[in-house]
Amino acid sequence: MNDEKPNIDVVKNLIKQKAVQHRQHIKRCQEAERYYRNENDILRTGVRGRDNEPLRNADNRIPRNFHGLLVNQKAAYMFTAPPLFDTKNEGLNKQVADILGDQYPKTCKDLCINASNGETAWIHYWKDAEGHFKYGIVPPEQIIPVESSDLERSLIAVLRTYKDIDFQTGKEITVWEYWDTERCYSYYRTSNTVSIAGLSPYNAFQLPDDAGQGNIYAHGWGRVPFVPFRNNNTGTNDLKNVKPLIDAYDKVFSGFLNDLEDVQEIIMVLTNYGGADLKEFLHDLKKYKAIKVDDDGTGGKGGIETLTINIPVEAREKFLELTRKAIFEQGQGVDPDPQKFGNTSGEALKYLYSLLELKAGLMETEFKLGFGELIRVICEYLNESCEQIVQTWTRSAIRSDAELADIAAKSAGIVSNKTILKNHPFVENAEEEEKQIKKEQEEKAEQMDPYLEAFKKGHPEGGEVNGEE
């Protein structure tokens, strides 16, 4: 407990330095997550500028989930088939796959979504009570990274904050965890306390004396047990480029629907109407399909006119079309409009996916660093060395399987069989496919043996058939 005082000062200083920046980060994360759930700004603001117009009563607020579509499209494109890792040691590959477990594909998908909304996704790893390796995703808004000032920008500490319940008082508290390369220090304050002066040690760890106790935990990894997975090289989320366009689309679309509803309410202007009141007017109009109007005494004839709202349909349609196109261009996605696909060839399909591939490539470059670090940590946990890790990434896209299979067949003898298997459209795991091919060849060889034996028995002297051995 001798390290308590200096480290609580470190935490307080970090909170002071990072508080404003972190609040802005949380705001961006929450905004992107809100748009991902199709809770766009149009639901809060509506179509502005209509409150003082007496002829406009409709207030439709229709959001379009373009952001959710673009993020899910990228996640499915990149991680329907999650990355495979090759340490050049088949036994170690199997151990790594066992530790990653069944949750690995879902973890990849969640990392992609978290990074797309929260700028950087995070994985935290630890050992459970039985010493087994565990890992899990931490929400981006909980993490404040502390990086070195050199060009490498390596992670030297992590400050994690989240809400919890004090089971002794039943009140909500804010927990701050400071993780460095050796230990974790845990502190808290009541959530209604603004000042960090009330920060106190939080006894979150029930551990043996040799591992730590109270609010200090010696994790023993020799490194900060958090792995960052950045969305792109600029550190931005996927909403930033498309939010103004999505808001503009929502306003015009909702305004168009408002006009369609408002135009149903025709306002009638009556001149020299001879009836007693409006009820009688509506009754006569409904019953007799006609009304009676009077002369105003000066020769002016009475009559009825209607006021309606003129809707510029063509201009709105053109605007929505251009805005939709801009959303998929700025968001670097594939517009799922069936008219854009048709009966296209494999090369044309590649062109449709060019922007999505560009965005996926930027994420893959950043994610490779994160996965490489995670796999090396697992290897260290297994007391194995893995200097080079080969990562195989597979895209899930609409493609011409016939063309790919034809290319694979024509590549036999030019490139290795393993390369052909990795790129064949029917093969998901090249190593498993190699094992299956070898197994089938052995079974075929075993089936051929009885025929050879029978053939030799027919010619016991190893004689000749038609003059040949």
Rosetta blueprint (number, residue, H / E / L):
1 M L
2 N L
3 D L
4 E H
5 K H
6 P H
7 N H
8 I H
9 D H
10 V H
11 V H
12 K H
13 N H
14 L H
15 I H
16 K H
17 Q H
18 K H
19 A H
20 V H
21 Q H
22 H H
23 R H
24 Q H
25 H H
26 I H
27 K H
28 R H
29 C H
30 Q H
31 E H
32 A H
33 E H
34 R H
35 Y H
36 Y H
37 R L
38 N L
39 E L
40 N L
41 D L
42 I H
43 L H
44 R H
45 T H
46 G L
47 V L
48 R L
49 G L
50 R L
51 D L
52 N L
53 E L
54 P L
55 L L
56 R L
57 N L
58 A L
59 D L
60 N L
61 R L
62 I L
63 P L
64 R L
65 N L
66 F H
67 H H
68 G H
69 L H
70 L H
71 V H
72 N H
73 Q H
74 K H
75 A H
76 A H
77 Y H
78 M H
79 F H
80 T L
81 A L
82 P L
83 P L
84 L E
85 F E
86 D E
87 T L
88 K L
89 N L
90 E H
91 G H
92 L H
93 N H
94 K H
95 Q H
96 V H
97 A H
98 D H
99 I H
100 L H
101 G L
102 D L
103 Q L
104 Y H
105 P H
106 K H
107 T H
108 C H
109 K H
110 D H
111 L H
112 C H
113 I H
114 N H
115 A H
116 S H
117 N H
118 G H
119 E L
120 T E
121 A E
122 W E
123 I E
124 H E
125 Y E
126 W E
127 K E
128 D L
129 A L
130 E L
131 G L
132 H L
133 F E
134 K E
135 Y E
136 G E
137 I E
138 V E
139 P L
140 P H
141 E H
142 Q H
143 I E
144 I E
145 P E
146 V E
147 E E
148 S L
149 S L
150 D L
151 L L
152 E L
153 R L
154 S L
155 L E
156 I E
157 A E
158 V E
159 L E
160 R E
161 T E
162 Y E
163 K E
164 D E
165 I E
166 D L
167 F L
168 Q L
169 T L
170 G L
171 K L
172 E E
173 I E
174 T E
175 V E
176 W E
177 E E
178 Y E
179 W E
180 D L
181 T L
182 E L
183 R E
184 C E
185 Y E
186 S E
187 Y E
188 Y E
189 R E
190 T E
191 S L
192 N L
193 T L
194 V L
195 S L
196 I H
197 A H
198 G H
199 L L
200 S E
201 P E
202 Y L
203 N L
204 A L
205 F E
206 Q L
207 L L
208 P L
209 D L
210 D L
211 A L
212 G L
213 Q L
214 G E
215 N L
216 I E
217 Y E
218 A E
219 H L
220 G L
221 W L
222 G L
223 R L
224 V L
225 P L
226 F E
227 V E
228 P E
229 F E
230 R E
231 N L
232 N L
233 N L
234 T L
235 G L
236 T L
237 N L
238 D L
239 L L
240 K L
241 N L
242 V L
243 K H
244 P H
245 L H
246 I H
247 D H
248 A H
249 Y H
250 D H
251 K H
252 V H
253 F H
254 S H
255 G H
256 F H
257 L H
258 N H
259 D H
260 L H
261 E H
262 D H
263 V L
264 Q L
265 E L
266 I L
267 I E
268 M E
269 V E
270 L E
271 T E
272 N L
273 Y E
274 G L
275 G L
276 A L
277 D L
278 L H
279 K H
280 E H
281 F H
282 L H
283 H H
284 D H
285 L H
286 K H
287 K H
288 Y H
289 K L
290 A L
291 I L
292 K L
293 V E
294 D L
295 D E
296 D L
297 G L
298 T L
299 G L
300 G L
301 K E
302 G L
303 G E
304 I E
305 E E
306 T E
307 L E
308 T L
309 I L
310 N L
311 I L
312 P L
313 V H
314 E H
315 A H
316 R H
317 E H
318 K H
319 F H
320 L H
321 E H
322 L H
323 T H
324 R H
325 K H
326 A H
327 I H
328 F H
329 E H
330 Q H
331 G L
332 Q L
333 G L
334 V L
335 D L
336 P L
337 D L
338 P H
339 Q H
340 K H
341 F L
342 G L
343 N L
344 T L
345 S L
346 G H
347 E H
348 A H
349 L H
350 K H
351 Y H
352 L H
353 Y L
354 S H
355 L H
356 L H
357 E H
358 L H
359 K H
360 A H
361 G H
362 L H
363 M H
364 E H
365 T H
366 E H
367 F H
368 K H
369 L H
370 G H
371 F H
372 G H
373 E H
374 L H
375 I H
376 R H
377 V H
378 I H
379 C H
380 E H
381 Y H
382 L L
383 N L
384 E L
385 S L
386 C L
387 E L
388 Q L
389 I L
390 V E
391 Q E
392 T E
393 W L
394 T L
395 R L
396 S L
397 A L
398 I L
399 R L
400 S L
401 D H
402 A H
403 E H
404 L H
405 A H
406 D H
407 I H
408 A H
409 A H
410 K H
411 S L
412 A E
413 G L
414 I L
415 V E
416 S L
417 N H
418 K H
419 T H
420 I H
421 L H
422 K H
423 N H
424 H L
425 P L
426 F L
427 V L
428 E L
429 N L
430 A H
431 E H
432 E H
433 E H
434 E H
435 K H
436 Q H
437 I H
438 K H
439 K H
440 E H
441 Q H
442 E H
443 E H
444 K H
445 A H
446 E H
447 Q H
448 M H
449 D H
450 P H
451 Y H
452 L H
453 E H
454 A H
455 F H
456 K H
457 K H
458 G L
459 H L
460 P L
461 E L
462 G L
463 G L
464 E L
465 V E
466 N L
467 G L
468 E E
469 E L
